[in-house]
């Protein structure tokens, strides 16, 4: 059974900036640059028939391309940190795409995603990391920013169970709609 999720890829220039954040936290397992991504919707372990339904349903998603910036750093796991991340500056187009993907997944019978969507790029997974070590790391990296970059597609990806952090495989790519160029307004239409 494949373990699937939808995601946005991180362009090389932003991935290079992210990779410079590696190091400095005991017990951290840093994500390789080629595995950086923004998870949109975790689908999970599903049978091949359902996976085929997901592939077909995602092909009907029609959303425009948009621009993103990566901004700031943080961690998940309040008193017991389990991952360090780089943030994504809020963008209405990103939220609309994620909401569409959630609706598509529920329409084909998948349970709703129980976690609130918090767009981020996971930088490291932590095991037995001390909160003080994580906070010290973040103190020097809180002003991180990378971008802007244009999101031209979203991906259906798979991962192997139990390896968390990659390697990930791109199963399908779904292009986003290119912006429609503005129509020039003839001079006669400028003033009635």
LUMMIFI-836041 format. One line per 3 residues: number of its first residue (from 1); their letters; for each residue z, y, x of N, C-alpha, C, O. Coordinates in nm, 2 decimals, padded with zeros to 4 digits. Layout:
! residues N
NUM	A	Z/Y/X/Z/Y/X/Z/Y/X/Z/Y/X; ...
END
This chain:
! residues 192
1	XXX	00.00/-00.12/00.08/00.00/00.00/00.00/00.00/00.12/00.09/00.08/00.14/00.18; -00.09/00.22/00.06/-00.09/00.34/00.14/00.02/00.43/00.10/00.06/00.44/-00.02; 00.07/00.51/00.20/00.17/00.61/00.18/00.09/00.74/00.19/00.05/00.78/00.30
4	XXX	00.07/00.81/00.07/-00.02/00.93/00.07/00.05/01.06/00.05/00.16/01.06/-00.01; -00.01/01.17/00.09/00.03/01.30/00.06/-00.09/01.39/00.07/-00.18/01.36/00.14; -00.08/01.51/00.00/-00.18/01.61/00.02/-00.13/01.72/00.11/-00.01/01.74/00.12
7	XXX	-00.22/01.78/00.19/-00.17/01.87/00.29/-00.28/01.97/00.33/-00.40/01.96/00.29; -00.24/02.08/00.40/-00.33/02.17/00.46/-00.32/02.15/00.61/-00.22/02.13/00.67; -00.44/02.15/00.68/-00.44/02.14/00.82/-00.41/02.27/00.89/-00.42/02.38/00.83
10	XXX	-00.36/02.27/01.01/-00.32/02.38/01.08/-00.43/02.40/01.19/-00.46/02.31/01.27; -00.50/02.52/01.19/-00.60/02.54/01.29/-00.55/02.53/01.44/-00.43/02.56/01.46; -00.63/02.51/01.53/-00.59/02.49/01.67/-00.51/02.61/01.73/-00.41/02.59/01.80
13	XXX	-00.56/02.73/01.70/-00.49/02.85/01.75/-00.34/02.85/01.70/-00.25/02.88/01.78; -00.32/02.83/01.57/-00.18/02.83/01.52/-00.11/02.71/01.57/00.01/02.72/01.60; -00.17/02.59/01.58/-00.10/02.47/01.64/-00.06/02.50/01.78/00.05/02.45/01.82
16	XXX	-00.14/02.57/01.86/-00.10/02.60/02.00/00.03/02.69/02.00/00.12/02.66/02.07; 00.03/02.79/01.91/00.15/02.87/01.90/00.27/02.79/01.86/00.38/02.81/01.91; 00.25/02.70/01.76/00.36/02.62/01.71/00.41/02.53/01.83/00.53/02.50/01.84
19	XXX	00.32/02.47/01.91/00.36/02.38/02.01/00.45/02.45/02.12/00.52/02.38/02.19; 00.44/02.58/02.13/00.52/02.66/02.22/00.66/02.66/02.18/00.75/02.70/02.26; 00.69/02.63/02.06/00.83/02.63/02.01/00.90/02.50/02.04/01.02/02.48/02.01
22	XXX	00.84/02.40/02.10/00.90/02.27/02.13/01.00/02.28/02.24/00.99/02.36/02.33; 01.11/02.20/02.22/01.21/02.19/02.32/01.33/02.27/02.30/01.33/02.37/02.23; 01.45/02.23/02.35/01.57/02.30/02.35/01.67/02.26/02.25/01.77/02.32/02.23
25	XXX	01.65/02.14/02.18/01.75/02.09/02.09/01.77/01.94/02.12/01.69/01.86/02.11; 01.90/01.91/02.17/01.93/01.77/02.20/01.91/01.69/02.07/01.95/01.73/01.96; 01.85/01.57/02.08/01.83/01.48/01.97/01.71/01.51/01.88/01.69/01.44/01.78
28	XXX	01.63/01.60/01.93/01.51/01.63/01.85/01.39/01.55/01.89/01.37/01.52/02.01; 01.31/01.50/01.79/01.19/01.43/01.81/01.08/01.53/01.77/01.06/01.54/01.65; 01.01/01.59/01.86/00.91/01.70/01.84/00.78/01.64/01.78/00.74/01.54/01.84
31	XXX	00.73/01.70/01.69/00.60/01.66/01.63/00.49/01.70/01.72/00.48/01.81/01.77; 00.39/01.60/01.74/00.28/01.63/01.82/00.19/01.74/01.76/00.17/01.74/01.64; 00.12/01.82/01.84/00.04/01.93/01.79/-00.06/01.88/01.69/-00.09/01.95/01.59
34	XXX	-00.13/01.77/01.71/-00.23/01.72/01.62/-00.18/01.67/01.49/-00.26/01.64/01.40; -00.05/01.66/01.48/00.01/01.61/01.35/00.07/01.73/01.27/00.13/01.70/01.16; 00.06/01.85/01.31/00.11/01.97/01.24/00.03/01.98/01.11/-00.09/01.96/01.11
37	XXX	00.10/02.01/01.00/00.03/02.03/00.87/00.13/02.09/00.77/00.25/02.10/00.80; 00.08/02.14/00.66/00.17/02.19/00.55/00.15/02.09/00.44/00.05/02.08/00.37; 00.26/02.01/00.40/00.25/01.92/00.29/00.25/02.00/00.16/00.33/02.08/00.14
40	XXX	00.16/01.96/00.08/00.14/02.02/-00.06/00.21/01.94/-00.16/00.29/01.99/-00.25; 00.19/01.81/-00.16/00.25/01.72/-00.26/00.26/01.58/-00.20/00.16/01.52/-00.16; 00.38/01.53/-00.18/00.41/01.39/-00.14/00.38/01.30/-00.25/00.43/01.32/-00.36
43	XXX	00.29/01.20/-00.23/00.26/01.11/-00.34/00.33/00.98/-00.32/00.38/00.92/-00.42; 00.35/00.93/-00.20/00.43/00.81/-00.17/00.35/00.68/-00.16/00.22/00.69/-00.15; 00.42/00.57/-00.16/00.36/00.44/-00.15/00.30/00.40/-00.29/00.38/00.39/-00.38
46	XXX	00.17/00.39/-00.29/00.11/00.35/-00.42/00.01/00.24/-00.40/-00.04/00.21/-00.29; -00.03/00.17/-00.51/-00.13/00.06/-00.50/-00.27/00.12/-00.48/-00.29/00.24/-00.50; -00.36/00.03/-00.44/-00.50/00.08/-00.41/-00.57/00.13/-00.53/-00.65/00.23/-00.52
49	XXX	-00.54/00.08/-00.65/-00.61/00.13/-00.77/-00.56/00.27/-00.80/-00.65/00.35/-00.83; -00.43/00.29/-00.79/-00.38/00.43/-00.81/-00.43/00.52/-00.70/-00.46/00.64/-00.73; -00.44/00.48/-00.58/-00.50/00.56/-00.47/-00.64/00.60/-00.51/-00.68/00.72/-00.48
52	XXX	-00.72/00.51/-00.56/-00.86/00.55/-00.60/-00.86/00.65/-00.71/-00.94/00.74/-00.71; -00.76/00.64/-00.80/-00.75/00.74/-00.91/-00.71/00.88/-00.85/-00.77/00.98/-00.90; -00.62/00.88/-00.76/-00.58/01.00/-00.69/-00.71/01.07/-00.62/-00.73/01.19/-00.64
55	XXX	-00.78/00.99/-00.55/-00.90/01.04/-00.48/-01.00/01.11/-00.58/-01.04/01.22/-00.56; -01.02/01.04/-00.69/-01.12/01.09/-00.79/-01.06/01.22/-00.86/-01.13/01.31/-00.88; -00.93/01.21/-00.89/-00.87/01.33/-00.96/-00.87/01.45/-00.87/-00.89/01.56/-00.92
58	XXX	-00.84/01.43/-00.74/-00.83/01.55/-00.65/-00.97/01.61/-00.63/-00.98/01.73/-00.60; -01.07/01.53/-00.65/-01.21/01.58/-00.63/-01.25/01.69/-00.74/-01.34/01.76/-00.73; -01.17/01.69/-00.85/-01.20/01.78/-00.96/-01.12/01.92/-00.94/-01.14/02.01/-01.02
61	XXX	-01.04/01.93/-00.84/-00.96/02.05/-00.82/-01.06/02.16/-00.76/-01.13/02.14/-00.66; -01.06/02.27/-00.83/-01.14/02.39/-00.79/-01.06/02.51/-00.77/-01.02/02.58/-00.87; -01.03/02.54/-00.65/-00.95/02.66/-00.61/-01.02/02.73/-00.50/-01.10/02.67/-00.42
64	XXX	-01.00/02.87/-00.49/-01.07/02.94/-00.39/-01.00/02.93/-00.25/-00.89/02.90/-00.24; -01.08/02.96/-00.15/-01.03/02.97/-00.02/-00.93/03.09/-00.01/-00.93/03.18/-00.09; -00.83/03.08/00.08/-00.73/03.19/00.09/-00.68/03.20/00.24/-00.71/03.11/00.32
67	XXX	-00.61/03.30/00.26/-00.55/03.33/00.40/-00.40/03.30/00.40/-00.33/03.33/00.31; -00.36/03.24/00.51/-00.22/03.21/00.53/-00.17/03.26/00.66/-00.25/03.28/00.76; -00.04/03.29/00.67/00.03/03.33/00.79/00.15/03.24/00.81/00.21/03.21/00.71
70	XXX	00.18/03.20/00.93/00.30/03.12/00.95/00.41/03.23/01.00/00.37/03.32/01.08; 00.53/03.22/00.95/00.63/03.32/00.97/00.77/03.27/00.97/00.81/03.21/00.87; 00.84/03.29/01.08/00.98/03.25/01.09/01.00/03.10/01.12/00.91/03.02/01.12
73	XXX	01.13/03.07/01.14/01.17/02.93/01.16/01.30/02.90/01.09/01.37/03.00/01.05; 01.33/02.78/01.07/01.45/02.74/01.00/01.47/02.59/01.01/01.41/02.52/01.09; 01.57/02.54/00.93/01.60/02.40/00.93/01.64/02.35/00.80/01.69/02.43/00.72
76	XXX	01.62/02.22/00.77/01.67/02.16/00.65/01.79/02.07/00.69/01.79/02.01/00.79; 01.89/02.07/00.60/02.00/01.98/00.61/02.13/02.06/00.65/02.20/02.02/00.74; 02.16/02.16/00.58/02.28/02.25/00.60/02.38/02.21/00.70/02.37/02.25/00.82
79	XXX	02.47/02.12/00.67/02.57/02.08/00.77/02.53/01.96/00.86/02.60/01.94/00.96; 02.42/01.90/00.82/02.37/01.78/00.90/02.22/01.80/00.91/02.14/01.74/00.84; 02.18/01.89/01.01/02.04/01.92/01.02/01.95/01.79/01.04/01.98/01.71/01.12
82	XXX	01.84/01.79/00.96/01.75/01.67/00.98/01.61/01.71/01.02/01.53/01.63/01.07; 01.57/01.84/01.01/01.44/01.88/01.06/01.44/02.03/01.09/01.51/02.11/01.02; 01.36/02.07/01.18/01.33/02.21/01.21/01.19/02.24/01.17/01.10/02.16/01.19
85	XXX	01.17/02.36/01.11/01.04/02.40/01.06/01.00/02.54/01.09/01.08/02.63/01.13; 00.87/02.56/01.08/00.81/02.70/01.09/00.77/02.73/00.94/00.72/02.65/00.87; 00.80/02.85/00.90/00.78/02.89/00.76/00.64/02.94/00.74/00.56/02.96/00.83
88	XXX	00.60/02.94/00.61/00.47/02.99/00.57/00.49/03.11/00.48/00.57/03.11/00.38; 00.43/03.22/00.51/00.44/03.34/00.43/00.39/03.32/00.29/00.29/03.26/00.28; 00.47/03.36/00.19/00.43/03.33/00.05/00.29/03.38/00.02/00.26/03.49/00.06
91	XXX	00.21/03.30/-00.05/00.08/03.34/-00.09/00.05/03.28/-00.23/00.07/03.16/-00.25; 00.02/03.37/-00.33/00.00/03.32/-00.46/-00.11/03.21/-00.47/-00.09/03.12/-00.55; -00.21/03.22/-00.39/-00.32/03.11/-00.39/-00.26/02.98/-00.35/-00.30/02.88/-00.40
94	XXX	-00.17/02.98/-00.25/-00.11/02.85/-00.20/-00.03/02.79/-00.31/-00.03/02.67/-00.34; 00.05/02.88/-00.38/00.14/02.83/-00.49/00.05/02.77/-00.61/00.09/02.67/-00.67; -00.06/02.84/-00.63/-00.15/02.79/-00.74/-00.21/02.66/-00.71/-00.23/02.57/-00.79
97	XXX	-00.26/02.64/-00.58/-00.32/02.52/-00.54/-00.21/02.41/-00.55/-00.24/02.30/-00.60; -00.09/02.43/-00.50/00.01/02.33/-00.50/00.04/02.29/-00.65/00.06/02.17/-00.68; 00.05/02.39/-00.74/00.08/02.36/-00.88/-00.03/02.28/-00.94/00.00/02.18/-01.02
100	XXX	-00.16/02.30/-00.91/-00.27/02.22/-00.96/-00.26/02.08/-00.91/-00.28/01.98/-00.99; -00.22/02.06/-00.78/-00.21/01.92/-00.73/-00.10/01.85/-00.80/-00.11/01.73/-00.82; 00.01/01.92/-00.82/00.12/01.86/-00.90/00.08/01.81/-01.03/00.11/01.70/-01.08
103	XXX	00.01/01.90/-01.11/-00.04/01.86/-01.24/-00.14/01.74/-01.24/-00.13/01.65/-01.32; -00.23/01.74/-01.14/-00.32/01.63/-01.13/-00.24/01.50/-01.11/-00.28/01.40/-01.17; -00.15/01.50/-01.02/-00.07/01.38/-00.99/00.01/01.33/-01.11/00.01/01.21/-01.14
106	XXX	00.06/01.42/-01.19/00.14/01.38/-01.31/00.04/01.33/-01.42/00.08/01.24/-01.49; -00.08/01.39/-01.43/-00.18/01.35/-01.53/-00.22/01.20/-01.51/-00.25/01.13/-01.60; -00.22/01.16/-01.38/-00.26/01.02/-01.36/-00.14/00.92/-01.36/-00.15/00.80/-01.33
109	XXX	-00.02/00.98/-01.40/00.09/00.89/-01.42/00.19/00.89/-01.31/00.29/00.81/-01.32; 00.18/00.97/-01.20/00.28/00.97/-01.10/00.40/01.06/-01.15/00.38/01.15/-01.22; 00.52/01.02/-01.10/00.64/01.10/-01.14/00.63/01.23/-01.08/00.57/01.25/-00.98
112	XXX	00.70/01.33/-01.15/00.70/01.47/-01.09/00.77/01.47/-00.96/00.86/01.39/-00.93; 00.73/01.56/-00.87/00.79/01.58/-00.74/00.93/01.64/-00.77/00.94/01.74/-00.83; 01.04/01.57/-00.73/01.17/01.62/-00.76/01.22/01.74/-00.67/01.30/01.82/-00.72
115	XXX	01.16/01.76/-00.56/01.20/01.87/-00.47/01.11/02.00/-00.50/01.00/01.99/-00.53; 01.18/02.11/-00.49/01.11/02.24/-00.50/01.01/02.25/-00.39/01.05/02.22/-00.27; 00.89/02.30/-00.41/00.79/02.32/-00.31/00.84/02.44/-00.22/00.85/02.55/-00.26
118	XXX	00.86/02.40/-00.09/00.90/02.50/00.01/00.79/02.49/00.12/00.81/02.40/00.21; 00.69/02.57/00.12/00.58/02.55/00.23/00.64/02.57/00.37/00.70/02.67/00.40; 00.61/02.48/00.45/00.65/02.48/00.59/00.57/02.39/00.68/00.50/02.30/00.63
121	XXX	00.59/02.40/00.81/00.53/02.31/00.91/00.65/02.25/00.98/00.72/02.32/01.04; 00.66/02.12/00.97/00.77/02.05/01.04/00.74/02.05/01.19/00.64/02.01/01.23; 00.84/02.10/01.27/00.83/02.10/01.41/00.90/01.99/01.48/00.85/01.93/01.58
124	XXX	01.01/01.95/01.42/01.09/01.84/01.49/01.18/01.77/01.38/01.22/01.83/01.28; 01.20/01.64/01.40/01.29/01.56/01.32/01.41/01.55/01.41/01.41/01.52/01.53; 01.53/01.56/01.34/01.66/01.56/01.42/01.74/01.43/01.38/01.74/01.38/01.27
127	XXX	01.81/01.39/01.49/01.90/01.28/01.47/02.03/01.31/01.54/02.03/01.34/01.66; 02.14/01.32/01.46/02.27/01.36/01.52/02.27/01.49/01.59/02.34/01.51/01.69; 02.19/01.59/01.55/02.19/01.72/01.61/02.31/01.80/01.56/02.34/01.79/01.44
130	XXX	02.36/01.88/01.64/02.47/01.97/01.61/02.42/02.10/01.55/02.32/02.15/01.59; 02.48/02.14/01.44/02.44/02.27/01.38/02.44/02.38/01.48/02.34/02.46/01.47; 02.54/02.39/01.57/02.54/02.50/01.66/02.42/02.50/01.76/02.36/02.60/01.79
133	XXX	02.38/02.38/01.80/02.26/02.37/01.88/02.13/02.41/01.81/02.05/02.48/01.87; 02.12/02.38/01.68/02.01/02.42/01.60/02.01/02.57/01.58/01.90/02.63/01.60; 02.12/02.63/01.55/02.13/02.77/01.53/02.10/02.85/01.65/02.04/02.95/01.65
136	XXX	02.15/02.80/01.77/02.12/02.86/01.90/01.97/02.86/01.92/01.91/02.96/01.97; 01.90/02.74/01.90/01.76/02.73/01.91/01.69/02.84/01.82/01.60/02.90/01.87; 01.73/02.84/01.70/01.66/02.93/01.60/01.68/03.08/01.63/01.59/03.16/01.60
139	XXX	01.79/03.11/01.70/01.82/03.25/01.73/01.71/03.31/01.82/01.68/03.43/01.80; 01.66/03.24/01.91/01.55/03.29/02.00/01.41/03.28/01.94/01.32/03.32/02.01; 01.40/03.22/01.82/01.27/03.19/01.77/01.24/03.24/01.63/01.14/03.21/01.56
142	XXX	01.34/03.31/01.57/01.33/03.35/01.43/01.22/03.45/01.40/01.18/03.46/01.29; 01.17/03.52/01.50/01.06/03.62/01.48/00.92/03.55/01.50/00.83/03.63/01.52; 00.91/03.42/01.50/00.79/03.35/01.52/00.69/03.40/01.41/00.72/03.41/01.30
145	XXX	00.56/03.42/01.46/00.45/03.44/01.36/00.32/03.39/01.42/00.30/03.40/01.54; 00.23/03.34/01.34/00.10/03.29/01.38/00.01/03.31/01.26/00.05/03.29/01.14; -00.11/03.35/01.29/-00.21/03.37/01.18/-00.26/03.51/01.19/-00.24/03.58/01.29
148	XXX	-00.34/03.55/01.10/-00.38/03.48/00.98/-00.49/03.38/01.00/-00.56/03.39/01.10; -00.50/03.28/00.92/-00.61/03.19/00.92/-00.65/03.16/00.78/-00.57/03.16/00.68; -00.78/03.12/00.77/-00.84/03.09/00.64/-00.83/02.95/00.61/-00.86/02.86/00.69
151	XXX	-00.77/02.91/00.49/-00.77/02.78/00.44/-00.89/02.75/00.37/-00.92/02.81/00.26; -00.97/02.65/00.42/-01.10/02.62/00.36/-01.11/02.49/00.29/-01.20/02.46/00.22; -01.00/02.41/00.30/-01.00/02.28/00.24/-00.85/02.23/00.23/-00.77/02.28/00.30
154	XXX	-00.83/02.13/00.15/-00.71/02.06/00.15/-00.74/01.91/00.18/-00.85/01.87/00.16; -00.64/01.84/00.22/-00.66/01.70/00.27/-00.58/01.60/00.19/-00.47/01.63/00.14; -00.63/01.48/00.18/-00.55/01.36/00.13/-00.52/01.29/00.26/-00.61/01.24/00.33
157	XXX	-00.39/01.27/00.30/-00.36/01.21/00.42/-00.27/01.08/00.40/-00.21/01.07/00.29; -00.27/01.00/00.50/-00.18/00.88/00.49/-00.09/00.87/00.61/-00.13/00.93/00.72; 00.02/00.81/00.60/00.11/00.79/00.71/00.16/00.64/00.70/00.16/00.58/00.60
160	XXX	00.21/00.60/00.81/00.27/00.46/00.82/00.41/00.47/00.78/00.48/00.57/00.82; 00.46/00.38/00.70/00.60/00.38/00.67/00.69/00.36/00.79/00.65/00.29/00.89; 00.80/00.44/00.80/00.90/00.43/00.90/00.86/00.50/01.03/00.95/00.50/01.12
163	XXX	00.75/00.56/01.04/00.72/00.63/01.17/00.75/00.78/01.16/00.76/00.85/01.26; 00.76/00.84/01.04/00.79/00.98/01.02/00.75/01.07/01.13/00.81/01.07/01.24; 00.66/01.16/01.11/00.61/01.25/01.21/00.48/01.21/01.27/00.43/01.27/01.37
166	XXX	00.41/01.12/01.21/00.28/01.08/01.26/00.28/00.94/01.32/00.39/00.88/01.33; 00.16/00.89/01.35/00.04/00.96/01.34/-00.01/00.96/01.19/00.02/00.86/01.12; -00.08/01.06/01.15/-00.13/01.08/01.02/-00.28/01.06/01.03/-00.34/01.08/01.13
169	XXX	-00.33/01.01/00.91/-00.48/00.98/00.91/-00.53/01.06/00.79/-00.48/01.06/00.68; -00.64/01.14/00.81/-00.71/01.21/00.70/-00.79/01.11/00.63/-00.88/01.05/00.68; -00.76/01.09/00.50/-00.83/00.99/00.42/-00.95/01.06/00.35/-01.06/01.00/00.34
172	XXX	-00.93/01.18/00.30/-01.03/01.25/00.23/-01.01/01.40/00.25/-00.90/01.45/00.28; -01.12/01.48/00.25/-01.12/01.62/00.26/-01.18/01.68/00.13/-01.28/01.63/00.08; -01.11/01.79/00.08/-01.16/01.85/-00.04/-01.18/02.00/-00.01/-01.08/02.08/00.01
175	XXX	-01.31/02.05/-00.01/-01.33/02.19/00.02/-01.29/02.28/-00.09/-01.29/02.24/-00.21; -01.24/02.39/-00.05/-01.21/02.50/-00.15/-01.33/02.59/-00.17/-01.42/02.59/-00.08; -01.33/02.66/-00.28/-01.45/02.74/-00.31/-01.46/02.86/-00.22/-01.36/02.93/-00.19
178	XXX	-01.58/02.89/-00.17/-01.60/03.01/-00.09/-01.60/03.13/-00.18/-01.64/03.13/-00.30; -01.55/03.24/-00.13/-01.55/03.36/-00.21/-01.69/03.41/-00.25/-01.78/03.39/-00.17; -01.70/03.46/-00.37/-01.83/03.51/-00.41/-01.84/03.65/-00.36/-01.75/03.74/-00.39
181	XXX	-01.95/03.68/-00.29/-01.97/03.82/-00.24/-01.98/03.92/-00.36/-02.03/03.89/-00.47; -01.92/04.03/-00.34/-01.92/04.14/-00.44/-02.06/04.18/-00.47/-02.14/04.20/-00.37; -02.10/04.20/-00.59/-02.23/04.25/-00.63/-02.24/04.40/-00.61/-02.15/04.47/-00.66
184	XXX	-02.34/04.44/-00.54/-02.35/04.59/-00.52/-02.38/04.65/-00.66/-02.45/04.60/-00.74; -02.31/04.77/-00.68/-02.33/04.84/-00.80/-02.44/04.94/-00.79/-02.44/05.03/-00.70; -02.54/04.93/-00.87/-02.65/05.03/-00.87/-02.60/05.17/-00.90/-02.51/05.18/-00.97
187	XXX	-02.66/05.27/-00.83/-02.62/05.40/-00.84/-02.61/05.45/-00.99/-02.52/05.52/-01.02; -02.70/05.41/-01.07/-02.70/05.44/-01.22/-02.58/05.39/-01.29/-02.55/05.45/-01.40; -02.51/05.29/-01.24/-02.39/05.24/-01.31/-02.26/05.30/-01.26/-02.16/05.27/-01.32
190	XXX	-02.27/05.38/-01.16/-02.15/05.44/-01.11/-02.09/05.54/-01.21/-01.96/05.54/-01.23; -02.17/05.63/-01.27/-02.12/05.73/-01.36/-02.20/05.72/-01.49/-02.33/05.73/-01.49; -02.14/05.70/-01.60/-02.21/05.69/-01.73/-02.27/05.82/-01.77/-02.33/05.83/-01.87
END
